[in-house]
């Protein structure tokens, strides 16, 4: 390979690496998705077992259960690596 081709490949590789770093902020890992699903299932079970009525405010309850479950899933996923 010529030096120009090598430089172009290195520059393209660096651009891709930078793009991957920027996109990592917006990526949901499989453990986060699983954690969110587990949080949602737990919330539905609590609502069903307790015979609570479903109201519009349950959207906030779902968010309160799912978001921390996703964060916990992310933390556990990173510790296992």
C-alpha positions in Angstrom: 0.0 0.0 0.0 1.1 3.5 -0.6 1.5 6.0 2.2 -1.5 8.0 1.0 -3.8 5.0 1.1 -2.5 4.1 4.6 -3.1 7.6 5.8 -6.6 7.7 4.4 -7.4 4.3 6.0 -6.1 5.5 9.4 -8.1 8.8 9.1 -11.2 6.9 8.2 -10.6 4.5 11.1 -10.2 7.4 13.5 -13.4 9.0 12.3 -15.3 5.7 12.8 -13.9 5.4 16.3 -15.0 8.9 17.2 -18.5 8.2 15.8 -18.7 5.1 17.9 -17.7 7.0 21.0 -20.4 9.6 20.3 -23.1 7.0 19.6 -22.3 5.0 22.7 -24.1 7.6 24.7 -27.4 6.8 23.0 -27.1 3.0 22.8 -29.1 0.7 25.0 -27.2 -2.4 25.9 -29.1 -5.7 26.0 -28.7 -5.8 29.8 -30.5 -2.4 30.0 -33.3 -3.6 27.9 -33.6 -6.8 30.0 -33.5 -4.7 33.2 -36.2 -2.4 31.9 -38.4 -5.4 31.0 -37.9 -6.9 34.4 -38.9 -3.6 36.0 -42.0 -3.5 33.9 -43.0 -7.0 34.8 -42.5 -6.4 38.5 -44.6 -3.3 38.3 -47.4 -5.1 36.5 -47.2 -8.0 39.0 -47.5 -5.6 41.9 -50.5 -3.9 40.3 -52.2 -7.2 39.6 -51.5 -8.9 42.9 -52.6 -5.9 44.9 -55.8 -5.5 42.8 -55.0 -1.8 42.2 -56.9 0.0 39.5 -55.1 1.2 36.4 -55.1 5.0 36.1 -53.3 7.4 33.9 -50.8 8.2 36.7 -49.4 4.6 36.3 -47.3 6.0 33.4 -45.2 7.7 36.1 -45.0 4.5 38.1 -43.8 2.6 35.1 -41.1 5.2 34.5 -40.1 5.1 38.1 -39.6 1.3 37.9 -38.2 0.9 34.4 -35.5 3.7 34.4 -33.7 2.5 37.6 -33.9 -1.1 36.3 -32.2 0.0 33.1 -29.5 1.8 35.1 -28.9 -1.2 37.4 -28.7 -3.5 34.3 -26.1 -1.2 32.8 -24.0 -1.1 36.0 -24.2 -4.9 36.4 -23.3 -5.3 32.7 -20.2 -3.1 33.0 -19.1 -4.8 36.2 -19.3 -8.3 34.7 -17.0 -7.3 31.8 
